Amino acid sequence: MFVGALRAEYEVPGARNLKDKRRRVRSLKDRVASRFGVDVAEVDAQDLWQRTVLGVALVSGTESQLRARMDALVRFLTMDPNLRVLGITPRVFERVDPDLTALS
């Protein structure tokens, strides 16, 4: 099993209040989760009107599949017209082999 994580930092131009910002961020989170089958959360800058940081978690059976999904995800995250990308940092973790006997 291979695990990937991605941190995406955005400016939310023109957001007039937190409600406006959260509406835009929720829309992106819902589209990402639906399209890519990943978990997405706002992980920083929750109280700032014009900024947000999203965290995305992915799991795959092979490293090549994980990297391909992450590449597609990065492309998708840069295309939202309502948010300005400040930075996207993807990370692939080493192969994760849990010791299943520890769960018994």
C-alpha positions as CSV (number, residue, x, y, z in Angstrom):
1,M,0.0,0.0,0.0
2,F,1.2,3.5,-0.9
3,V,0.1,6.7,0.8
4,G,0.1,10.2,-0.6
5,A,-0.7,13.5,1.0
6,L,-1.0,16.9,-0.7
7,R,-1.1,20.4,0.8
8,A,-2.8,23.1,-1.3
9,E,-2.6,26.7,-0.2
10,Y,-5.0,29.2,-1.8
11,E,-6.0,32.9,-1.8
12,V,-9.7,33.4,-2.0
13,P,-10.0,36.7,-4.0
14,G,-13.0,38.8,-3.3
15,A,-14.3,36.8,-0.3
16,R,-16.3,39.3,1.7
17,N,-16.6,37.2,4.8
18,L,-16.1,33.7,6.2
19,K,-19.4,32.4,4.8
20,D,-18.4,33.4,1.3
21,K,-15.0,31.8,1.6
22,R,-16.4,28.6,3.1
23,R,-19.0,28.3,0.2
24,R,-16.2,28.5,-2.4
25,V,-13.9,26.1,-0.4
26,R,-16.7,23.6,0.2
27,S,-17.5,23.6,-3.5
28,L,-13.9,22.7,-4.4
29,K,-13.7,20.1,-1.6
30,D,-16.9,18.4,-2.8
31,R,-15.7,18.3,-6.4
32,V,-12.3,16.9,-5.5
33,A,-13.7,14.2,-3.2
34,S,-16.3,13.2,-5.8
35,R,-14.0,13.1,-8.8
36,F,-10.9,11.5,-7.2
37,G,-12.4,9.5,-4.3
38,V,-10.0,11.1,-1.8
39,D,-10.4,12.7,1.6
40,V,-10.2,16.5,1.7
41,A,-10.1,18.8,4.7
42,E,-9.4,22.5,5.4
43,V,-6.3,22.2,7.6
44,D,-5.2,25.8,8.2
45,A,-6.3,29.4,7.9
46,Q,-9.9,28.5,8.8
47,D,-10.6,32.0,10.4
48,L,-9.1,34.0,7.5
49,W,-11.5,35.4,4.9
50,Q,-9.2,35.3,1.9
51,R,-7.0,32.3,2.5
52,T,-7.3,28.6,2.9
53,V,-5.1,25.5,3.1
54,L,-6.5,22.1,2.1
55,G,-5.1,18.7,2.9
56,V,-5.8,15.7,0.7
57,A,-5.1,12.1,1.5
58,L,-4.8,9.3,-1.1
59,V,-4.1,5.6,-0.9
60,S,-3.2,3.2,-3.8
61,G,-1.9,-0.3,-4.3
62,T,1.1,0.8,-6.5
63,E,3.4,3.8,-6.4
64,S,2.8,4.4,-10.1
65,Q,-1.0,4.6,-9.7
66,L,-0.6,6.9,-6.7
67,R,1.7,9.3,-8.6
68,A,-0.6,9.3,-11.6
69,R,-3.6,10.2,-9.4
70,M,-1.6,12.9,-7.6
71,D,-0.5,14.4,-10.9
72,A,-4.1,14.5,-12.1
73,L,-5.2,16.0,-8.8
74,V,-2.6,18.7,-8.9
75,R,-3.8,19.7,-12.4
76,F,-7.4,19.8,-11.2
77,L,-6.6,21.9,-8.1
78,T,-4.9,24.6,-10.2
79,M,-8.0,25.0,-12.5
80,D,-10.5,26.5,-10.1
81,P,-11.3,30.1,-11.3
82,N,-12.6,31.1,-7.8
83,L,-9.3,30.4,-6.0
84,R,-5.7,31.6,-6.7
85,V,-3.1,28.9,-6.0
86,L,-0.3,30.0,-3.7
87,G,1.4,26.6,-3.6
88,I,0.7,22.9,-3.9
89,T,3.0,20.4,-2.2
90,P,2.5,16.7,-3.0
91,R,4.2,14.0,-1.0
92,V,4.4,10.2,-1.6
93,F,5.3,8.2,1.5
94,E,7.4,5.1,1.4
95,R,5.6,1.8,1.0
96,V,3.4,1.2,4.1
97,D,3.2,-2.4,5.2
98,P,1.1,-2.5,8.4
99,D,1.7,-5.3,10.8
100,L,-1.7,-6.9,10.7
101,T,-1.0,-9.2,13.7
102,A,-0.8,-6.1,15.9
103,L,-4.5,-5.6,15.4
104,S,-5.4,-9.0,16.9
